[in-house]
Amino acid sequence: MGVLQRFERRIEDMVNRPFARAFKAEVQPVEIASSLQRECDDRAAIVSRGRTMVPNVFTVALGSHDHERLAVYEQALGEELAGMVSEHAEEQGYVFIGPVTVSFERDDDLGTGRFQVRSAAVAAATPRSGDTQLVRPQGRAAGVPWVEIGDTTYALARTTTRIGRGTDAHLRIDDPGISRNHAELRRSGGDVTVVDLGSTNGVVIDGERVTQARLRDGTQLVLGSTTMTFHDGGTAGGGHR
């Protein structure tokens, strides 16, 4: 039994749940599932021998009528769809750089029964074992700069924070486009400077590859396929461009 058939069987097994009946005449879950599979296949990128990367964050846009009917059940269906994507990736030998999520949004330009899928590869950022620098929004101390990577925030409390794919990096990002020791964020007084450590794909700011640059609040840095945003935490201003 294929991935889509298994997904459809699970949905059928939920027929007594309200969200399964919400689709009788509108967008069908198996249609969304099929589109997510195609999105993975179309955007598959070979990053190294034996490693084919696919998106892991998916957004399904629905017309107002479909979205209204789905809104109450979107978490349960999103989890089922994410599981289906993971199964498909395992069968095809694809890899993700972060957890798989499927979310829904309303698009009033779409009619009933129509939907669109967007996707992105968003890396999971984790601290070094024993490191406590990952913080939530309410935990950001005044005067401490920090970086934001997707839903993850990381306080730059130490004078030097090393970013990379290796297990010894202070901030580890599981992105095949990032080197084991990719870059460092160095604090000096109220300034923070990014320094490339001779990485393969470099550090890109405002579309320009840099070897070293002083950062300003709101600066976006691209490392591999990962974008992070720098926030000065109320420290000094100035910086790159």
For each residue, the residues with C-beta under 8 A, 3 or more apart:
1: 5 6 9
2: 5 6
3: 6 7 33 37 84 87 88 91
4: 7 8 30 33 34 37 84
5: 1 2 8 9
6: 1 2 3 9 10 84 87
7: 3 4 10 11 29 30 33 80 81 83 84 87
8: 4 5 11 12 29 30 33
9: 1 5 6 12 13
10: 6 7 13 14 80
11: 7 8 14 15 20 29 30 80
12: 8 9 15 20
13: 9 10
14: 10 11 17 19 20
15: 11 12 20 21
16: 20
17: 14 20 21 73 76
18: 21 22 72 73
19: 14 22 23 70 72 73 76 77
20: 11 12 14 15 16 17 23
21: 15 17 18 24
22: 18 19 26 69 70 72 73
23: 19 20 26 27 28 29 69 70
24: 21
25:
26: 22 23 65 66 69 112 113
27: 23 31 32 62 66 70 113 114 115
28: 23 31 32
29: 7 8 11 23 32 33 77 80 81
30: 4 7 8 11 33 34
31: 27 28 34 35 115
32: 27 28 29 35 36 60 81 115 117
33: 3 4 7 8 29 30 36 37 81 84
34: 4 30 31 37 38
35: 31 32 38 39 115 117
36: 32 33 39 40 58 81 84 85 88 102 117
37: 3 4 33 34 40 41 84 85 88
38: 34 35 41 42
39: 35 36 42 43 55 58 117 119
40: 36 37 43 44 54 55 85 88 89 92 94 119
41: 37 38 44 92
42: 38 39
43: 39 40 54 55 119
44: 40 41 52 53 54 92 94
45: 52 53 54
46: 51 52 53
47: 51 52 53 176 177
48: 51 176
49:
50: 93
51: 46 47 48 95 176
52: 44 45 46 47 92 93 94 95
53: 44 45 46 47 94 95 96 97 121 176 225
54: 40 43 44 45 89 94 95 96 121
55: 39 40 43 58 119 120 121
56: 96 97 98 99 100 101 120 121 122
57: 98 100 101 119 120 121 122 150
58: 36 39 55 81 82 85 100 101 102 103 117 118 119
59: 102 103 104 105 117 118 119
60: 32 81 102 103 104 105 115 116 117
61: 104 105 106 107 110 115 116 117 118
62: 27 66 67 70 104 105 106 107 110 115
63: 66 67 106 107 108 109 110 111 112 113 114 115
64: 67 68 106 108 110
65: 26 68 69 112
66: 26 27 62 63 69 70 110 112 113 115
67: 62 63 64 70 71 104 105 106 107
68: 64 65 71 106
69: 22 23 26 65 66
70: 19 22 23 27 62 66 67 73 74 77 104
71: 67 68 74 104
72: 18 19 22
73: 17 18 19 22 70 76 77
74: 70 71 77 78 103 104
75: 78 79
76: 17 19 73 79 80
77: 19 29 70 73 74 80 81 102
78: 74 75 81 82 101 102 103 104
79: 75 76 82 83 102
80: 7 10 11 29 76 77 83 84
81: 7 29 32 33 36 58 60 77 78 84 85 102
82: 58 78 79 85 86 100 101 102
83: 7 79 80 86 87
84: 3 4 6 7 33 36 37 80 81 87 88
85: 36 37 40 58 81 82 88 89 100 102
86: 82 83 89 90 96 100
87: 3 6 7 83 84 90 91
88: 3 36 37 40 84 85 91 92 94
89: 40 54 85 86 92 93 94 95 96 100
90: 86 87 93 94
91: 3 87 88
92: 40 41 44 52 88 89
93: 50 52 89 90
94: 40 44 52 53 54 88 89 90
95: 51 52 53 54 89 176
96: 53 54 56 86 89 99 100 121
97: 53 56 121 122 123 124 174 175 176 225 226
98: 56 57 121 122 123 124 150 174
99: 56 96 124
100: 56 57 58 82 85 86 89 96
101: 56 57 58 78 82
102: 36 58 59 60 77 78 79 81 82 85
103: 58 59 60 74 78
104: 59 60 61 62 67 70 71 74 78
105: 59 60 61 62 67
106: 61 62 63 64 67 68
107: 61 62 63 67 110 116
108: 63 64
109: 63
110: 61 62 63 64 66 107 114 115 116
111: 63 114
112: 26 63 65 66
113: 26 27 63 66
114: 27 63 110 111
115: 27 31 32 35 60 61 62 63 66 110
116: 60 61 107 110
117: 32 35 36 39 58 59 60 61
118: 58 59 61
119: 39 40 43 55 57 58 59
120: 55 56 57
121: 53 54 55 56 57 96 97 98 175 225
122: 56 57 97 98 150 226
123: 97 98 149 150 173 174 175 178 224 225 226
124: 97 98 99 150 152 173 174
125: 149 150 152 154 171 172 173 226 228
126: 134 171 172 173 174
127: 131 132 133 134 154 170 171 172
128: 131 167 168 169 170 171 172
129: 167
130:
131: 127 128 134 170
132: 127
133: 127 154 155 156 157 158 161 170 171
134: 126 127 131 152 153 154 155
135: 139 140 146 153 154 155
136: 139 153
137: 140 153
138:
139: 135 136 155
140: 135 137 144 146 153 155 233
141: 144 155 233
142: 233 234
143: 233 234 235
144: 140 141 155 156 157 233 235
145: 155 156 187 192 230 231 232 233 235
146: 135 140 153 154 155 156 230 231 233
147: 153 154 156 171 185 221 228 229 230 231
148: 152 153 228 229 231
149: 123 125 152 153 154 173 226 227 228 229
150: 57 98 122 123 124 125
151:
152: 124 125 134 148 149
153: 134 135 136 137 140 146 147 148 149
154: 125 127 133 134 135 146 147 149 161 171
155: 133 134 135 139 140 141 144 145 146
156: 133 144 145 146 147 161 185 187 192
157: 133 144
158: 133 161 170 187
159: 186 187 188
160: 184 185 186 187
161: 133 154 156 158 170 171 184 185 186
162: 168 169 170 171 181 183 184 197
163: 169 170 171 173 178 182 183 184 185 223
164: 168 169 171 172 173 178 179 180 181 182 183 197
165: 169 172 173 174 175 176 178 179 180 182
166: 169 172 180 181
167: 128 129 172
168: 128 162 164 181
169: 128 162 163 164 165 166 172 173 180 181 182
170: 127 128 131 133 158 161 162 163
171: 125 126 127 128 133 147 154 161 162 163 164
172: 125 126 127 128 164 165 166 167 169
173: 123 124 125 126 149 163 164 165 169 178 182 223 224 226
174: 97 98 123 124 126 165
175: 97 121 123 165 178 223 224 225 226
176: 47 48 51 53 95 97 165 224 225
177: 47 200 201 223 224 225 226
178: 123 163 164 165 173 175 182 199 201 223 224 226
179: 164 165 182 197 198 199 200 201
180: 164 165 166 169
181: 162 164 166 168 169 197 199
182: 163 164 165 169 173 178 179 196 197 199 203 223 224
183: 162 163 164 194 195 196 197 199 203 223
184: 160 161 162 163 194 195 197
185: 147 156 160 161 163 192 193 194 195 215 230
186: 159 160 161 192 193 194 195
187: 145 156 158 159 160 191 192
188: 159 191 192 193
189: 236
190: 232 235 236
191: 187 188 214 215 235 236 238 239
192: 145 156 185 186 187 188 214 215 230 232 235
193: 185 186 188 212 213 214 215
194: 183 184 185 186 203 205 210 212 213 215 221
195: 183 184 185 186 211 212
196: 182 183 199 202 203 210 211 212
197: 162 164 179 181 182 183 184
198: 179
199: 178 179 181 182 183 196 202 203 223
200: 177 179
201: 177 178 179 223 224
202: 196 199 209 210 211
203: 182 183 194 196 199 209 210 211 213 221 222 223
204: 207 208 209 210 221 222 223
205: 194 208 210 213 219 220 221 222 240 241
206: 220 240 241
207: 204
208: 204 205
209: 202 203 204
210: 194 196 202 203 204 205 213 240
211: 195 196 202 203
212: 193 194 195 196
213: 193 194 203 205 210 239 240
214: 191 192 193 238 239 240
215: 185 191 192 193 194 219 221 230 232 239 240
216: 219 230 232 237 238 239 240 241
217: 230 231 232 237 239
218: 229 230 231
219: 205 215 216 229 230 239 240
220: 205 206 227 228 229 230
221: 147 194 203 204 205 215 227 228 229 230
222: 203 204 205 226 227
223: 163 173 175 177 178 182 183 199 201 203 204 226 228
224: 123 173 175 176 177 178 182 201
225: 53 97 121 123 175 176 177
226: 97 122 123 125 149 173 175 177 178 222 223
227: 149 220 221 222
228: 125 147 148 149 220 221 223
229: 147 148 149 218 219 220 221
230: 145 146 147 185 192 215 216 217 218 219 220 221
231: 145 146 147 148 217 218
232: 145 190 192 215 216 217 235 236 237
233: 140 141 142 143 144 145 146
234: 142 143
235: 143 144 145 190 191 192 232
236: 189 190 191 232
237: 216 217 232
238: 191 214 216
239: 191 213 214 215 216 217 219
240: 205 206 210 213 214 215 216 219
241: 205 206 216
